[in-house]
């Protein structure tokens, strides 16, 4: 079992920045990939960024160059630095961890005003 606790998020104007953090506990040595997904109202959940245990990262095309994912294995944390935010980034952001199973955080709201 893996538990994920998110922090960060909030309301920001377009062009601003936010940082999301996620702390994992439980069976953390079994985690391979950690990442962030988001879901806007009426839309499907989509992958924003992931990082595997080797440090390889993957990003949604629309956030490349604006968002940076970082993982600190010693602290079992994964952060998402979001810069140059746009109104279309508005969504609930979920931390994700993958072992044999998928684990999700409770979600944190990010709202970008125009």
N, C-alpha and C positions, 0 to 999 in steps of 0.2 A: 504494500500500500504506500502511496505517495500523497502527501498533502501539500497543497500549493496556496500560498497567501500572497495576494497582490497588494500593492500600494502605489500611490501616485494617481494620475488622472486629474480631471477637473475641467474647468472652463478657461479657455484662452482665446485671444483674438487671432485672426488669420495672420500668419507670419511668425507667430510665437512658437515657444518650445515647451515641451513637457517631458518628464522622465517617468517611466513606469518601472516598478521593481517587483520581482517575484521571488519569494523564498520557498524552497522545497524542504520538506522534512519527511521522515519515514525511511523507506527503502531507497534512499537516494543513490547508492552505488549502482543500482540497476538501471538508472536513467541513461538513455542514449541521447535522444534529441530533446531539447527544450526550445520553446518558442512562444510566439504571440500570434493570436488570431483576433479577428474583430468581426462584429456583426452589427450592421446598421438596421434600423427598423424596416421590415419588409424585404430584407435581403438575406441571402445565405451567408453563413459564417465563412470567412476567407482567411487564408494564411497571410500573415503580414511579414514575419521573419522567423527563421529558425537557426539554431546553431547546434551542431552535434558535439559529441564528447571530444572530437579531434579539433574542434574550432572552426570547422567548415560552416559557412553561413549561406543562407538563401533568403532572398527578399522578393516580395511582391513588386512587380515592375513599377507601379505607380509611387512607391516609397523609396526606390533606389536613389541614393544621393541625399536623401533627407532624413532617413531613419537609420540608426545604428544599433544592432543587437550586440550585447556583450554578456559573457558567461564567466562566472568565477566559481570554479569547481570546489575550491577549498571552503567557500561559504555557501555552496549550493544555491546560488542566486543567478538569476538572469534578468538583465535590465534592457529596456528599450528607450533609447534617447530619440526623441522625435523633434525635429527642427523644421522650420518653414512650414508649419502646419496649415492645412487648407480646410475649408468647410466640409469638403467631401471626406475628410479623415474622421469626421464625427461618427462615433460608434461605441459600442461596449467592447472593451478589449479583454481578452481572456488569455491567461497564462496556460501553457500546455506542456506536459511532460510525457514522454513515451518510453515505456519499458516494453514488456510483453503486452501491456495494456496501455490505454490512453487515460491520462488524468488531466483534469481541468480545474482552474481556479474559479472563484465565484464571479469574476468579472468586475471591471472598473470602467466607469463612464468617462469618455473623452468627448468634450463638446468644443467645437471650433466655430466661433462667430465670425461673420463676414464684416 
